[in-house]
């Protein structure tokens, strides 16, 4: 591997075997209605900020969601729904979730520095690529990174681990803009719930060291071809239990398993 994303670093930290299935074997995972909702909602929210402030209304966001779903459904989720009624019910539920966004913040009062910013930066000799949902600048000129989530927020006492990937986004922001963000925000539409975390250079320096340590561990795993599973409660939601050594599998993909296509490298 020549580069890594915050999500894949998180995978390795959670379970090296999961990392292998996703990043080395590149195994496809079954698409879910929640994944489809997240993809479509992110695209709609990105496009909302492409409109003038006064046009950023709930009705416009709903229209953008419909347009985005029309674009992605055929290629990415062709067999998601068996009936029109199921698809309609999913769409109504999705737009009810989007309506929650306006109870958390007013998009007419926000002027983002950028949305869906695709960054590829070297972090402590590691090439890291990440896509930031939104970067804002407050009245003091300080940067704030916001990440949208369409799932349900964890209880507050368990929220800190959810900031792991966002701290890596903060490292990319510091590299790209030459200054660190002062705050990270996780905005869960299902609730809605907003968690925020103040950060500084000292915290990000520690995260930079952690990124390097994880990368070195990934390199050692590749050299040894050893990706030991690490069991946890998250195993209940894993798509690869049937082949995982922790559950009696061989750790190797079966012939009927599909692989994700290679993507073109980022510019």
Backbone as CSV, one residue per row, in Angstrom:
resi,resn,N_x,N_y,N_z,CA_x,CA_y,CA_z,C_x,C_y,C_z
1,UNK,0.837,-1.192,0.000,0.000,0.000,0.000,0.870,1.239,0.000
2,UNK,0.470,2.226,-0.801,1.221,3.474,-0.880,0.562,4.596,-0.095
3,UNK,-0.720,4.444,0.192,-1.457,5.469,0.927,-2.556,4.809,1.728
4,UNK,-3.129,5.583,2.624,-4.178,5.030,3.480,-5.175,6.142,3.783
5,UNK,-6.392,5.758,4.118,-7.431,6.722,4.481,-7.693,6.646,5.977
6,UNK,-8.306,7.667,6.554,-8.678,7.593,7.969,-9.563,6.385,8.280
7,UNK,-10.465,6.046,7.355,-11.344,4.898,7.587,-10.559,3.600,7.662
8,UNK,-9.565,3.431,6.773,-8.793,2.193,6.779,-7.878,2.129,8.004
9,UNK,-7.344,3.255,8.445,-6.573,3.264,9.692,-7.462,2.862,10.859
10,UNK,-8.690,3.353,10.845,-9.641,2.989,11.890,-9.945,1.496,11.850
11,UNK,-10.058,0.944,10.627,-10.286,-0.498,10.488,-9.150,-1.292,11.132
12,UNK,-7.902,-0.903,10.836,-6.767,-1.651,11.367,-6.716,-1.553,12.885
13,UNK,-7.021,-0.381,13.405,-7.033,-0.204,14.852,-8.110,-1.076,15.488
14,UNK,-9.265,-1.162,14.827,-10.373,-1.970,15.346,-10.077,-3.462,15.223
15,UNK,-9.588,-3.883,14.015,-9.365,-5.310,13.775,-8.495,-5.472,12.533
16,UNK,-7.247,-5.917,12.669,-6.380,-6.106,11.501,-6.983,-7.031,10.439
17,UNK,-7.758,-8.039,10.870,-8.371,-8.948,9.902,-9.420,-8.225,9.059
18,UNK,-10.175,-7.329,9.688,-11.139,-6.516,8.944,-10.415,-5.646,7.934
19,UNK,-9.302,-5.063,8.338,-8.493,-4.251,7.436,-8.077,-5.074,6.214
20,UNK,-7.640,-6.306,6.429,-7.226,-7.161,5.312,-8.380,-7.397,4.349
21,UNK,-9.543,-7.747,4.881,-10.685,-8.025,4.026,-11.048,-6.808,3.169
22,UNK,-10.983,-5.620,3.777,-11.412,-4.421,3.055,-10.326,-3.829,2.172
23,UNK,-9.092,-3.778,2.674,-8.044,-3.041,1.979,-7.120,-3.912,1.136
24,UNK,-6.834,-5.126,1.575,-5.938,-6.006,0.837,-6.729,-6.891,-0.130
25,UNK,-7.743,-7.576,0.397,-8.579,-8.427,-0.454,-9.601,-7.615,-1.249
26,UNK,-9.903,-6.408,-0.771,-10.859,-5.509,-1.430,-12.207,-6.192,-1.657
27,UNK,-12.701,-6.843,-0.615,-13.965,-7.551,-0.728,-15.139,-6.581,-0.688
28,UNK,-16.082,-6.807,-1.574,-17.295,-5.989,-1.593,-18.191,-6.378,-0.432
29,UNK,-18.902,-5.409,0.101,-19.839,-5.656,1.187,-21.254,-5.355,0.715
30,UNK,-22.234,-6.086,1.236,-23.620,-5.858,0.805,-24.043,-4.412,1.067
31,UNK,-24.616,-3.794,0.053,-25.122,-2.433,0.226,-26.365,-2.462,1.108
32,UNK,-26.515,-1.447,1.947,-27.664,-1.359,2.845,-28.432,-0.075,2.591
33,UNK,-29.653,-0.036,3.082,-30.466,1.172,2.938,-29.825,2.332,3.695
34,UNK,-29.092,2.022,4.767,-28.441,3.075,5.555,-27.253,3.668,4.791
35,UNK,-26.519,2.795,4.118,-25.414,3.268,3.298,-25.931,4.122,2.143
36,UNK,-27.014,3.677,1.506,-27.607,4.445,0.406,-28.073,5.810,0.892
37,UNK,-28.655,5.833,2.083,-29.117,7.114,2.650,-27.935,8.040,2.930
38,UNK,-26.866,7.481,3.488,-25.705,8.303,3.798,-25.066,8.891,2.553
39,UNK,-24.890,8.068,1.531,-24.299,8.544,0.275,-25.124,9.673,-0.325
40,UNK,-26.438,9.464,-0.377,-27.323,10.442,-1.018,-27.431,11.720,-0.197
41,UNK,-27.517,11.586,1.125,-27.632,12.758,1.996,-26.370,13.610,1.939
42,UNK,-25.201,12.978,1.924,-23.954,13.743,1.836,-23.897,14.539,0.540
43,UNK,-24.314,13.926,-0.556,-24.297,14.613,-1.843,-25.266,15.787,-1.841
44,UNK,-26.443,15.594,-1.245,-27.437,16.667,-1.183,-26.942,17.828,-0.324
45,UNK,-26.346,17.542,0.829,-25.849,18.598,1.709,-24.693,19.350,1.062
46,UNK,-23.841,18.634,0.349,-22.758,19.309,-0.368,-23.329,20.303,-1.375
47,UNK,-24.305,19.874,-2.135,-24.868,20.721,-3.194,-25.700,21.864,-2.624
48,UNK,-26.247,21.671,-1.414,-27.018,22.745,-0.799,-26.162,23.999,-0.660
49,UNK,-24.883,23.801,-0.305,-24.000,24.955,-0.100,-23.443,25.504,-1.408
50,UNK,-23.837,24.903,-2.523,-23.516,25.486,-3.820,-24.533,26.525,-4.250
51,UNK,-25.610,26.675,-3.456,-26.653,27.655,-3.746,-26.461,28.897,-2.880
52,UNK,-27.046,30.005,-3.337,-27.019,31.226,-2.536,-27.691,30.967,-1.184
53,UNK,-27.286,31.729,-0.187,-27.739,31.485,1.185,-29.261,31.441,1.297
54,UNK,-29.950,32.372,0.636,-31.409,32.423,0.787,-32.117,31.211,0.162
55,UNK,-31.417,30.488,-0.696,-32.014,29.312,-1.348,-31.785,28.028,-0.555
56,UNK,-31.085,28.106,0.544,-30.786,26.906,1.335,-31.926,26.607,2.305
57,UNK,-32.997,26.103,1.760,-34.213,25.834,2.512,-34.442,24.325,2.606
58,UNK,-35.301,23.889,3.523,-35.615,22.454,3.588,-36.144,21.913,2.264
59,UNK,-37.016,22.685,1.612,-37.586,22.223,0.348,-36.499,22.009,-0.701
60,UNK,-35.507,22.924,-0.720,-34.429,22.772,-1.695,-33.561,21.563,-1.367
61,UNK,-33.331,21.328,-0.083,-32.539,20.162,0.310,-33.266,18.874,-0.069
62,UNK,-34.582,18.836,0.089,-35.340,17.648,-0.305,-35.222,17.411,-1.809
63,UNK,-35.319,18.490,-2.591,-35.178,18.359,-4.049,-33.790,17.837,-4.414
64,UNK,-32.775,18.344,-3.727,-31.402,17.901,-3.993,-31.218,16.432,-3.627
65,UNK,-31.891,15.991,-2.565,-31.829,14.580,-2.186,-32.445,13.719,-3.280
66,UNK,-33.606,14.124,-3.793,-34.260,13.362,-4.861,-33.369,13.295,-6.099
67,UNK,-32.775,14.436,-6.455,-31.905,14.477,-7.634,-30.685,13.578,-7.439
68,UNK,-30.095,13.634,-6.246,-28.909,12.824,-5.971,-29.248,11.340,-6.023
69,UNK,-30.406,10.971,-5.483,-30.796,9.562,-5.489,-31.014,9.065,-6.922
70,UNK,-31.589,9.890,-7.756,-31.777,9.522,-9.155,-30.438,9.240,-9.825
71,UNK,-29.411,9.984,-9.437,-28.084,9.800,-10.024,-27.396,8.532,-9.547
72,UNK,-27.489,8.217,-8.254,-26.691,7.121,-7.702,-27.417,5.771,-7.693
73,UNK,-28.726,5.774,-7.781,-29.473,4.534,-7.581,-29.148,3.485,-8.637
74,UNK,-29.059,3.881,-9.906,-28.871,2.898,-10.972,-27.503,2.246,-10.917
75,UNK,-26.476,3.052,-10.698,-25.113,2.530,-10.738,-24.685,1.890,-9.418
76,UNK,-25.035,2.518,-8.294,-24.527,2.060,-7.009,-25.504,1.188,-6.217
77,UNK,-26.811,1.386,-6.423,-27.804,0.651,-5.626,-28.940,0.141,-6.526
78,UNK,-28.622,-0.609,-7.573,-29.661,-0.992,-8.543,-30.717,-1.934,-7.989
79,UNK,-30.372,-2.760,-7.018,-31.317,-3.755,-6.502,-31.693,-3.501,-5.047
80,UNK,-31.656,-2.239,-4.649,-31.879,-1.925,-3.246,-33.317,-2.195,-2.812
81,UNK,-34.286,-1.870,-3.664,-35.690,-1.993,-3.270,-36.442,-2.912,-4.228
82,UNK,-37.304,-3.754,-3.668,-38.077,-4.685,-4.480,-39.320,-4.031,-5.058
83,UNK,-39.872,-3.032,-4.354,-41.096,-2.382,-4.827,-40.956,-0.865,-4.749
84,UNK,-41.787,-0.202,-5.516,-41.824,1.264,-5.488,-42.258,1.751,-4.113
85,UNK,-43.151,1.013,-3.480,-43.653,1.402,-2.161,-42.523,1.398,-1.124
86,UNK,-41.643,0.384,-1.183,-40.507,0.331,-0.259,-39.569,1.509,-0.488
87,UNK,-39.322,1.809,-1.738,-38.425,2.925,-2.060,-39.018,4.247,-1.605
88,UNK,-40.327,4.409,-1.797,-40.988,5.654,-1.384,-40.930,5.815,0.135
89,UNK,-41.176,4.744,0.863,-41.132,4.803,2.334,-39.732,5.157,2.814
90,UNK,-38.716,4.575,2.173,-37.323,4.906,2.506,-37.040,6.377,2.220
91,UNK,-37.542,6.887,1.099,-37.317,8.286,0.748,-37.958,9.240,1.736
92,UNK,-39.180,8.930,2.163,-39.872,9.781,3.138,-39.109,9.785,4.462
93,UNK,-38.680,8.599,4.902,-37.922,8.509,6.151,-36.597,9.272,6.036
94,UNK,-35.967,9.198,4.874,-34.699,9.892,4.665,-34.883,11.398,4.730
95,UNK,-35.951,11.913,4.138,-36.170,13.353,4.144,-36.612,13.859,5.518
96,UNK,-37.274,13.011,6.286,-37.566,13.375,7.680,-36.271,13.526,8.467
97,UNK,-35.323,12.663,8.148,-34.014,12.746,8.797,-33.292,14.030,8.375
98,UNK,-33.356,14.354,7.090,-32.718,15.573,6.596,-33.330,16.819,7.220
99,UNK,-34.620,16.773,7.487,-35.287,17.931,8.095,-34.685,18.249,9.459
100,UNK,-34.151,17.227,10.134,-33.518,17.449,11.433,-32.321,18.382,11.340
101,UNK,-31.697,18.414,10.165,-30.500,19.234,10.002,-30.769,20.691,10.358
102,UNK,-31.952,21.176,9.998,-32.265,22.588,10.189,-32.549,22.932,11.652
103,UNK,-32.695,21.924,12.500,-32.868,22.191,13.932,-31.523,22.277,14.646
104,UNK,-30.449,21.920,13.935,-29.106,21.980,14.517,-28.382,23.259,14.109
105,UNK,-28.477,23.621,12.844,-27.833,24.844,12.370,-28.611,25.420,11.195
106,UNK,-28.411,26.688,10.955,-29.081,27.390,9.857,-28.093,27.549,8.708
107,UNK,-28.274,26.807,7.616,-27.318,26.890,6.513,-27.284,28.257,5.835
108,UNK,-28.309,29.068,6.054,-28.307,30.400,5.458,-27.313,31.336,6.149
109,UNK,-26.861,30.936,7.348,-25.920,31.776,8.086,-24.489,31.241,8.024
110,UNK,-24.267,30.211,7.215,-22.954,29.574,7.139,-22.331,29.814,5.771
111,UNK,-21.068,30.197,5.766,-20.316,30.370,4.520,-19.095,29.462,4.577
112,UNK,-19.240,28.217,4.108,-18.136,27.265,4.238,-16.883,27.703,3.472
113,UNK,-15.736,27.343,4.024,-14.489,27.503,3.285,-14.472,26.516,2.130
114,UNK,-14.972,25.298,2.382,-15.062,24.282,1.336,-15.967,23.152,1.802
115,UNK,-16.506,22.393,0.838,-17.314,21.214,1.120,-16.792,20.041,0.303
116,UNK,-16.831,18.851,0.895,-16.351,17.636,0.233,-14.958,17.850,-0.347
117,UNK,-14.082,18.371,0.476,-12.714,18.679,0.047,-11.876,17.403,0.074
118,UNK,-11.360,17.024,-1.080,-10.563,15.804,-1.237,-9.089,16.161,-1.033
119,UNK,-8.505,15.637,0.043,-7.127,15.985,0.394,-6.225,14.753,0.371
120,UNK,-5.040,14.912,-0.147,-4.001,13.891,-0.085,-2.752,14.579,0.439
121,UNK,-2.364,14.249,1.671,-1.252,14.924,2.325,-0.325,13.901,2.972
122,UNK,0.927,14.295,3.134,1.886,13.452,3.842,1.854,13.809,5.320
123,UNK,1.528,12.812,6.138,1.434,12.993,7.583,2.496,12.114,8.229
124,UNK,3.581,12.743,8.706,4.654,11.993,9.359,5.143,10.856,8.460
125,UNK,5.420,11.185,7.198,5.930,10.289,6.159,4.897,9.290,5.651
126,UNK,3.632,9.444,6.052,2.561,8.561,5.587,1.644,9.347,4.654
127,UNK,1.360,8.798,3.469,0.432,9.429,2.544,-1.000,9.104,2.972
128,UNK,-1.738,10.139,3.352,-3.099,9.949,3.859,-4.067,10.731,2.975
129,UNK,-5.126,10.044,2.572,-6.148,10.705,1.763,-7.467,10.692,2.510
130,UNK,-8.158,11.822,2.540,-9.457,11.908,3.188,-10.323,12.951,2.520
131,UNK,-11.629,12.789,2.627,-12.587,13.746,2.067,-13.342,14.386,3.221
132,UNK,-13.176,15.677,3.376,-13.776,16.417,4.487,-15.155,16.918,4.074
133,UNK,-16.165,16.636,4.895,-17.526,17.043,4.555,-17.650,18.560,4.457
134,UNK,-17.139,19.260,5.482,-17.270,20.723,5.442,-16.226,21.375,6.332
135,UNK,-15.677,22.473,5.876,-14.751,23.285,6.670,-15.308,24.699,6.743
136,UNK,-15.452,25.205,7.955,-15.944,26.568,8.174,-14.841,27.411,8.810
137,UNK,-15.101,28.712,8.834,-14.206,29.657,9.506,-15.047,30.530,10.419
138,UNK,-14.711,30.553,11.713,-15.527,31.327,12.643,-15.165,32.805,12.597
139,UNK,-15.807,33.579,13.483,-15.611,35.039,13.461,-14.186,35.444,13.801
140,UNK,-13.427,34.547,14.415,-12.029,34.839,14.737,-11.064,34.381,13.645
141,UNK,-11.622,33.804,12.600,-10.777,33.302,11.527,-10.268,31.900,11.750
142,UNK,-10.733,31.233,12.821,-10.298,29.868,13.123,-11.108,28.853,12.321
143,UNK,-10.470,27.738,11.987,-11.110,26.705,11.180,-11.865,25.706,12.050
144,UNK,-13.002,25.241,11.533,-13.829,24.234,12.187,-14.176,23.168,11.152
145,UNK,-13.980,21.908,11.500,-14.271,20.795,10.593,-15.545,20.098,11.063
146,UNK,-16.499,19.934,10.157,-17.772,19.285,10.470,-17.931,18.025,9.623
147,UNK,-18.364,16.943,10.279,-18.584,15.671,9.599,-20.039,15.270,9.810
148,UNK,-20.769,14.998,8.711,-22.162,14.598,8.810,-22.267,13.089,9.024
149,UNK,-23.218,12.687,9.853,-23.515,11.287,10.071,-25.025,11.081,9.951
150,UNK,-25.434,10.074,9.187,-26.869,9.801,9.073,-27.315,8.706,10.031
151,UNK,-26.354,8.050,10.683,-26.698,7.038,11.673,-27.057,7.665,13.010
152,UNK,-27.320,6.808,13.973,-27.679,7.266,15.306,-26.424,7.552,16.120
153,UNK,-26.449,8.612,16.872,-25.287,8.997,17.681,-25.077,8.024,18.823
154,UNK,-23.809,7.727,19.143,-23.544,6.913,20.330,-23.821,7.733,21.588
155,UNK,-24.037,7.074,22.723,-24.167,7.833,23.981,-22.935,8.701,24.187
156,UNK,-23.110,9.822,24.858,-22.024,10.785,24.989,-20.769,10.178,25.606
157,UNK,-20.932,9.232,26.531,-19.759,8.648,27.186,-18.933,7.789,26.225
158,UNK,-19.536,7.416,25.085,-18.819,6.620,24.086,-18.475,7.440,22.838
159,UNK,-18.676,8.740,22.894,-18.526,9.570,21.699,-17.074,9.823,21.316
160,UNK,-16.163,9.826,22.285,-14.785,10.213,21.988,-14.130,9.344,20.907
161,UNK,-14.280,7.988,20.938,-13.679,7.192,19.863,-14.188,7.546,18.472
162,UNK,-15.397,8.102,18.392,-15.948,8.476,17.092,-15.178,9.625,16.457
163,UNK,-14.381,10.323,17.250,-13.591,11.440,16.726,-12.244,10.985,16.155
164,UNK,-11.948,9.679,16.202,-10.638,9.206,15.736,-10.360,9.639,14.299
165,UNK,-11.261,9.297,13.376,-11.056,9.658,11.974,-11.059,11.174,11.788
166,UNK,-11.902,11.857,12.558,-11.999,13.307,12.406,-10.705,13.999,12.840
167,UNK,-10.006,13.432,13.812,-8.703,13.989,14.202,-7.690,13.838,13.065
168,UNK,-7.799,12.762,12.308,-6.902,12.608,11.149,-7.283,13.623,10.070
169,UNK,-8.581,13.869,9.903,-8.994,14.942,8.993,-8.390,16.271,9.431
170,UNK,-8.320,16.473,10.734,-7.726,17.711,11.253,-6.250,17.804,10.875
171,UNK,-5.551,16.662,10.881,-4.150,16.657,10.446,-4.036,17.057,8.983
172,UNK,-4.928,16.534,8.143,-4.920,16.887,6.728,-5.213,18.372,6.545
173,UNK,-6.143,18.878,7.353,-6.476,20.308,7.297,-5.259,21.153,7.668
174,UNK,-4.549,20.740,8.721,-3.370,21.493,9.150,-2.304,21.511,8.054
175,UNK,-2.115,20.389,7.398,-1.143,20.326,6.314,-1.561,21.204,5.135
176,UNK,-2.835,21.131,4.788,-3.317,21.820,3.592,-3.380,23.338,3.771
177,UNK,-3.876,23.775,4.938,-4.081,25.204,5.166,-2.941,25.853,5.940
178,UNK,-2.041,25.031,6.461,-0.933,25.588,7.230,-1.305,25.975,8.645
179,UNK,-2.477,25.585,9.097,-2.916,25.857,10.468,-3.961,24.821,10.860
180,UNK,-3.991,24.519,12.130,-4.885,23.475,12.618,-6.285,24.031,12.881
181,UNK,-7.313,23.210,12.705,-8.649,23.632,13.140,-8.691,23.691,14.663
182,UNK,-9.587,24.493,15.180,-9.710,24.611,16.638,-10.814,23.728,17.184
183,UNK,-11.687,23.251,16.289,-12.806,22.436,16.756,-13.208,21.425,15.686
184,UNK,-13.597,20.237,16.164,-14.144,19.186,15.311,-15.579,18.940,15.729
185,UNK,-16.458,18.725,14.729,-17.882,18.556,15.026,-18.425,17.311,14.326
186,UNK,-19.127,16.480,15.064,-19.847,15.334,14.510,-21.332,15.649,14.582
187,UNK,-21.953,15.775,13.415,-23.362,16.151,13.369,-24.180,14.932,12.944
188,UNK,-24.871,14.343,13.904,-25.704,13.164,13.644,-27.127,13.629,13.329
189,UNK,-27.593,13.331,12.115,-28.936,13.748,11.721,-30.004,12.933,12.428
190,UNK,-29.676,11.697,12.784,-30.637,10.846,13.481,-30.613,11.226,14.954
191,UNK,-31.563,12.008,15.353,-31.614,12.518,16.719,-32.389,13.832,16.781
192,UNK,-31.790,14.930,16.283,-30.378,15.054,15.889,-29.487,15.268,17.106
193,UNK,-28.187,15.032,16.917,-27.216,15.205,17.994,-25.956,15.833,17.419
194,UNK,-25.407,16.787,18.141,-24.156,17.420,17.731,-23.132,17.255,18.841
195,UNK,-22.020,16.594,18.530,-20.897,16.488,19.449,-19.754,17.335,18.904
196,UNK,-19.091,18.058,19.783,-17.957,18.880,19.356,-16.764,18.597,20.265
197,UNK,-15.589,18.784,19.699,-14.347,18.539,20.437,-13.344,19.616,20.068
198,UNK,-12.883,20.363,21.068,-11.839,21.362,20.837,-10.494,20.652,20.707
199,UNK,-9.691,21.075,19.751,-8.385,20.458,19.530,-7.320,21.542,19.409
200,UNK,-6.069,21.131,19.647,-4.947,22.047,19.491,-3.779,21.288,18.866
201,UNK,-2.692,21.994,18.614,-1.548,21.386,17.941,-0.941,20.240,18.753
202,UNK,-0.951,20.368,20.069,-0.387,19.307,20.903,-1.163,17.994,20.720
203,UNK,-2.490,18.091,20.713,-3.301,16.899,20.493,-3.061,16.310,19.106
204,UNK,-2.954,17.173,18.121,-2.767,16.696,16.756,-1.374,16.121,16.550
205,UNK,-0.382,16.640,17.266,0.959,16.047,17.207,0.916,14.606,17.709
206,UNK,0.139,14.379,18.786,-0.002,13.026,19.324,-0.717,12.119,18.320
207,UNK,-1.730,12.650,17.653,-2.434,11.862,16.638,-1.523,11.564,15.445
208,UNK,-0.650,12.497,15.112,0.293,12.272,14.020,1.222,11.105,14.342
209,UNK,1.649,11.023,15.589,2.484,9.891,16.009,1.695,8.588,15.965
210,UNK,0.422,8.658,16.314,-0.406,7.455,16.279,-0.610,6.971,14.846
211,UNK,-0.797,7.899,13.920,-0.927,7.537,12.503,0.315,6.805,12.029
212,UNK,1.503,7.332,12.396,2.753,6.694,11.991,2.878,5.307,12.620
213,UNK,2.497,5.161,13.868,2.574,3.861,14.538,1.642,2.848,13.881
214,UNK,0.435,3.274,13.513,-0.494,2.379,12.832,0.031,1.996,11.455
215,UNK,0.596,2.959,10.740,1.149,2.676,9.412,2.299,1.674,9.505
216,UNK,3.152,1.860,10.490,4.267,0.915,10.675,3.733,-0.484,10.996
217,UNK,2.670,-0.551,11.783,2.072,-1.846,12.108,1.455,-2.492,10.863
218,UNK,0.870,-1.671,9.999,0.317,-2.185,8.741,1.439,-2.749,7.863
219,UNK,2.573,-2.040,7.812,3.702,-2.522,7.012,4.229,-3.856,7.545
220,UNK,4.305,-3.973,8.852,4.771,-5.237,9.438,3.781,-6.369,9.137
221,UNK,2.497,-6.051,9.196,1.487,-7.063,8.897,1.604,-7.532,7.453
222,UNK,1.878,-6.600,6.553,2.049,-6.965,5.145,3.274,-7.853,4.954
223,UNK,4.369,-7.491,5.613,5.598,-8.271,5.476,5.413,-9.696,5.996
224,UNK,4.694,-9.832,7.098,4.502,-11.144,7.723,3.265,-11.864,7.206
225,UNK,2.456,-11.135,6.430,1.167,-11.676,5.989,0.378,-12.211,7.183
226,UNK,0.315,-11.366,8.199,-0.366,-11.735,9.435,-1.318,-10.617,9.836
227,UNK,-2.621,-10.936,9.853,-3.645,-9.955,10.204,-4.572,-10.588,11.250
228,UNK,-4.141,-10.667,12.491,-4.940,-11.357,13.509,-6.266,-10.652,13.780
229,UNK,-7.356,-11.411,13.886,-8.651,-10.800,14.217,-8.666,-10.301,15.652
230,UNK,-9.428,-9.277,15.887,-9.584,-8.726,17.233,-11.083,-8.653,17.529
231,UNK,-11.564,-9.549,18.351,-12.999,-9.632,18.592,-13.495,-8.511,19.501
232,UNK,-14.707,-8.046,19.201,-15.365,-7.015,19.996,-16.857,-7.067,19.694
233,UNK,-17.608,-6.188,20.311,-19.043,-6.116,20.044,-19.327,-5.770,18.586
234,UNK,-18.362,-5.099,17.935,-18.561,-4.696,16.544,-18.580,-5.878,15.596
235,UNK,-18.120,-7.038,16.055,-18.160,-8.245,15.211,-19.591,-8.584,14.786
236,UNK,-20.569,-8.188,15.593,-21.963,-8.495,15.277,-22.415,-7.835,13.978
237,UNK,-21.739,-6.766,13.583,-22.123,-6.048,12.369,-21.145,-6.281,11.213
238,UNK,-20.214,-7.188,11.387,-19.192,-7.435,10.365,-19.766,-8.270,9.225
239,UNK,-19.423,-7.900,7.991,-19.910,-8.617,6.811,-19.126,-9.885,6.520
240,UNK,-18.022,-10.098,7.254,-17.103,-11.169,6.879,-16.987,-12.274,7.931
241,UNK,-17.991,-12.391,8.788,-17.924,-13.414,9.840,-17.731,-14.823,9.281
242,UNK,-18.326,-15.101,8.115,-18.299,-16.468,7.581,-16.896,-16.939,7.223
243,UNK,-15.965,-16.015,6.957,-14.603,-16.419,6.595,-13.575,-15.965,7.628
244,UNK,-14.027,-15.341,8.702,-13.098,-14.821,9.715,-12.588,-15.956,10.609
245,UNK,-11.280,-16.024,10.845,-10.732,-17.072,11.721,-11.318,-17.054,13.128
246,UNK,-11.743,-15.881,13.594,-12.319,-15.802,14.935,-13.636,-16.551,15.034
247,UNK,-14.245,-16.848,13.870,-15.531,-17.541,13.856,-15.443,-18.851,13.070
248,UNK,-14.220,-19.400,13.004,-14.043,-20.696,12.374,-13.715,-20.669,10.902
249,UNK,-13.550,-19.489,10.315,-13.223,-19.385,8.894,-11.732,-19.500,8.645
250,UNK,-11.365,-19.484,7.371,-9.954,-19.626,6.987,-9.221,-18.298,6.896
251,UNK,-9.977,-17.197,6.843,-9.356,-15.893,6.653,-9.133,-15.555,5.200
252,UNK,-9.513,-16.463,4.297,-9.334,-16.247,2.868,-10.690,-16.126,2.178
253,UNK,-10.795,-15.233,1.175,-12.063,-15.078,0.453,-12.448,-16.361,-0.273
254,UNK,-13.738,-16.615,-0.355,-14.224,-17.739,-1.134,-14.415,-17.319,-2.589
255,UNK,-14.551,-18.300,-3.469,-14.598,-18.023,-4.906,-15.799,-17.169,-5.296
256,UNK,-16.881,-17.241,-4.538,-18.090,-16.505,-4.909,-18.112,-15.067,-4.385
257,UNK,-17.084,-14.688,-3.646,-17.062,-13.326,-3.095,-16.586,-12.326,-4.150
258,UNK,-17.316,-11.237,-4.260,-16.964,-10.199,-5.233,-15.953,-9.241,-4.636
259,UNK,-15.168,-8.653,-5.519,-14.170,-7.667,-5.098,-14.535,-6.300,-5.641
260,UNK,-14.206,-5.295,-4.870,-14.442,-3.924,-5.313,-13.471,-3.576,-6.427
261,UNK,-13.922,-2.835,-7.432,-13.014,-2.444,-8.518,-11.971,-1.458,-8.019
262,UNK,-10.791,-1.502,-8.623,-9.766,-0.524,-8.304,-10.223,0.836,-8.763
263,UNK,-9.895,1.842,-7.965,-10.244,3.218,-8.314,-9.002,3.959,-8.793
264,UNK,-9.229,4.933,-9.648,-8.114,5.732,-10.136,-7.524,6.505,-8.976
265,UNK,-6.197,6.665,-8.921,-5.574,7.414,-7.828,-5.995,8.868,-7.838
266,UNK,-6.014,9.441,-6.657,-6.379,10.859,-6.536,-5.333,11.733,-7.211
267,UNK,-5.772,12.848,-7.759,-4.850,13.778,-8.399,-3.954,14.395,-7.331
